[in-house]
Amino acid sequence: MNTIQAKQHLKKGFSDGLSVSFKLIKTIIPFYIAVDIINHTKIADSIGNILSPIMGIFGLSGKMSLALISGYTVNLYAAIAAMMPLHPTWKEVTIVGLMSGISHNLIVEGAILHKTGANAFFTITLRILVSFIAGVSLNLFFKVIYG
Amino acid sequence: MDSSIFIHALTGSLKLSVKLILIIVPLMVVYEFLENSRFFKKTLDFLYIFIKPLGFSKQASVSMLTGIFLGIAYGSGILISQSEQNKLSKLDVMLTAVFLSMCHAVIEDTLVFVAIGGNGFYILGTRIIIASIMTYLFYRYLKVKIKDSQV
C-alpha cells in the first residue's frame, strides 16, 4: 500500500466515520431528550409497569421497552438514545443491541426487501419473532454464565 | 416543566454524541484500511465456505457479502438489480432476504452498541448463529417445496 492510497483510505474512513456519527446524532439528540424527560414523568413508570412482565423474559427492566419500540419502528440510534438515560448495564446494552440489531427500522427495510421479491409482512413478522427468540436465549445464556 | 430537567437531558445527549464521534471515527478509519487489504478479500472467500452449506449459490454471494458488511439498502440495491436481471433464483432471493433481514451492516450495528458499553462478541455471535439457523431451516423447507412443484 503506498502513501497516496493510505491517504485516501484515511480520508474515506474519516468521512465515513463522521457521516455515521452525524446520522446517529441527528436521531439521538431528540430521542434522548424525549425519553429523559418522559422518565421524569409518571408515564414512563406506567409503561414500565405494564410491560415489565414481558420485558422480564429478556432480562430487561420495564422501561427498556421504550428502547425496543424505538428500535423496531425507527432505527438503532433511536434505541440507543432511548436506552441511555436509563443507565443500562452492559448486559442490558448487549441484549437490546442483539434484539434491535435483528429487528429494526422494520417498515423501511421491509419495503426494500419487498422490492427484491420477499414479502414485507413475512420479513417483518420473522424479524420480530426471531428477535424475541434471540433476546430470551441470550438472557438465559447470561443467567447460566454470569448468574 | 422544570427547566433543569431539559438542561440535564440536553447535556446528556450532547455528551453521548461527542463520545460516539470519538469512538466511531477512528474505528471506521481502521475498518477502511482493513476493507481494502488483501486480508479482507481472503476473509470474504473464507466466508463463502460458510454460506454455501446454507443453500446459497455462488451468484448470491455478491449480495450477501455486501449486505452483511455494508447494510441492507446497499446490499439490496445490488440484490434488486441482480434479481431483475434474472441472475438470482427465487431460492437465492428468499434465502438472502431471510439472512440479511436479520443480519446486515454488522460492523456498524455492533460498533455503536460496543461504543455505549455492550459486548460486541455476544451481539455479533448470536446474530450470525441465529440468522444461519433460520436460513438453513428455510433452505430445507423451500428445497422440498421447489422439488414438489417441479414434479
Chai-1 contact restraints between the chains, C-beta under 6 A:
chainA,res_idxA,chainB,res_idxB,connection_type,confidence,min_distance_angstrom,max_distance_angstrom,comment,restraint_id
A,H9,B,E32,contact,1.0,0.0,6.0,A-B,restraint_1
A,H9,B,F33,contact,1.0,0.0,6.0,A-B,restraint_2
A,H9,B,N36,contact,1.0,0.0,6.0,A-B,restraint_3
A,K12,B,E32,contact,1.0,0.0,6.0,A-B,restraint_4
A,G13,B,M28,contact,1.0,0.0,6.0,A-B,restraint_5
A,G13,B,V29,contact,1.0,0.0,6.0,A-B,restraint_6
A,G13,B,E32,contact,1.0,0.0,6.0,A-B,restraint_7
A,F14,B,V29,contact,1.0,0.0,6.0,A-B,restraint_8
A,D16,B,M28,contact,1.0,0.0,6.0,A-B,restraint_9
A,G17,B,I24,contact,1.0,0.0,6.0,A-B,restraint_10
A,G17,B,V25,contact,1.0,0.0,6.0,A-B,restraint_11
A,G17,B,M28,contact,1.0,0.0,6.0,A-B,restraint_12
A,V20,B,I24,contact,1.0,0.0,6.0,A-B,restraint_13
A,S21,B,L20,contact,1.0,0.0,6.0,A-B,restraint_14
A,S21,B,I21,contact,1.0,0.0,6.0,A-B,restraint_15
A,S21,B,I24,contact,1.0,0.0,6.0,A-B,restraint_16
A,L24,B,L20,contact,1.0,0.0,6.0,A-B,restraint_17
A,I25,B,S17,contact,1.0,0.0,6.0,A-B,restraint_18
A,I29,B,S13,contact,1.0,0.0,6.0,A-B,restraint_19
A,Y32,B,S13,contact,1.0,0.0,6.0,A-B,restraint_20
A,I33,B,A9,contact,1.0,0.0,6.0,A-B,restraint_21
A,I33,B,S13,contact,1.0,0.0,6.0,A-B,restraint_22
A,D36,B,A9,contact,1.0,0.0,6.0,A-B,restraint_23
A,I37,B,I5,contact,1.0,0.0,6.0,A-B,restraint_24
A,I37,B,A9,contact,1.0,0.0,6.0,A-B,restraint_25
A,H40,B,I5,contact,1.0,0.0,6.0,A-B,restraint_26
A,L76,B,D109,contact,1.0,0.0,6.0,A-B,restraint_27
A,M84,B,L16,contact,1.0,0.0,6.0,A-B,restraint_28
A,W90,B,G117,contact,1.0,0.0,6.0,A-B,restraint_29
A,V93,B,F113,contact,1.0,0.0,6.0,A-B,restraint_30
A,V93,B,I116,contact,1.0,0.0,6.0,A-B,restraint_31
A,V93,B,G117,contact,1.0,0.0,6.0,A-B,restraint_32
A,V93,B,G118,contact,1.0,0.0,6.0,A-B,restraint_33
A,T94,B,G118,contact,1.0,0.0,6.0,A-B,restraint_34
A,T94,B,N119,contact,1.0,0.0,6.0,A-B,restraint_35
A,T94,B,Y122,contact,1.0,0.0,6.0,A-B,restraint_36
A,T94,B,I123,contact,1.0,0.0,6.0,A-B,restraint_37
A,G97,B,F113,contact,1.0,0.0,6.0,A-B,restraint_38
A,G97,B,G118,contact,1.0,0.0,6.0,A-B,restraint_39
A,G97,B,I123,contact,1.0,0.0,6.0,A-B,restraint_40
A,L98,B,I123,contact,1.0,0.0,6.0,A-B,restraint_41
A,L98,B,T126,contact,1.0,0.0,6.0,A-B,restraint_42
A,G101,B,D109,contact,1.0,0.0,6.0,A-B,restraint_43
A,G101,B,I123,contact,1.0,0.0,6.0,A-B,restraint_44
A,G101,B,R127,contact,1.0,0.0,6.0,A-B,restraint_45
A,I102,B,M102,contact,1.0,0.0,6.0,A-B,restraint_46
A,E109,B,I72,contact,1.0,0.0,6.0,A-B,restraint_47
A,I112,B,S76,contact,1.0,0.0,6.0,A-B,restraint_48
A,L113,B,A97,contact,1.0,0.0,6.0,A-B,restraint_49
A,L113,B,S101,contact,1.0,0.0,6.0,A-B,restraint_50
A,K115,B,I80,contact,1.0,0.0,6.0,A-B,restraint_51
A,T116,B,S76,contact,1.0,0.0,6.0,A-B,restraint_52
A,T116,B,L79,contact,1.0,0.0,6.0,A-B,restraint_53
A,T116,B,I80,contact,1.0,0.0,6.0,A-B,restraint_54
A,T116,B,S83,contact,1.0,0.0,6.0,A-B,restraint_55
A,T116,B,V93,contact,1.0,0.0,6.0,A-B,restraint_56
A,G117,B,S83,contact,1.0,0.0,6.0,A-B,restraint_57
A,G117,B,V93,contact,1.0,0.0,6.0,A-B,restraint_58
A,A118,B,A97,contact,1.0,0.0,6.0,A-B,restraint_59
A,T123,B,S101,contact,1.0,0.0,6.0,A-B,restraint_60
A,R127,B,S101,contact,1.0,0.0,6.0,A-B,restraint_61
A,V130,B,M102,contact,1.0,0.0,6.0,A-B,restraint_62
A,A134,B,T126,contact,1.0,0.0,6.0,A-B,restraint_63
A,A134,B,I130,contact,1.0,0.0,6.0,A-B,restraint_64
A,L138,B,T126,contact,1.0,0.0,6.0,A-B,restraint_65
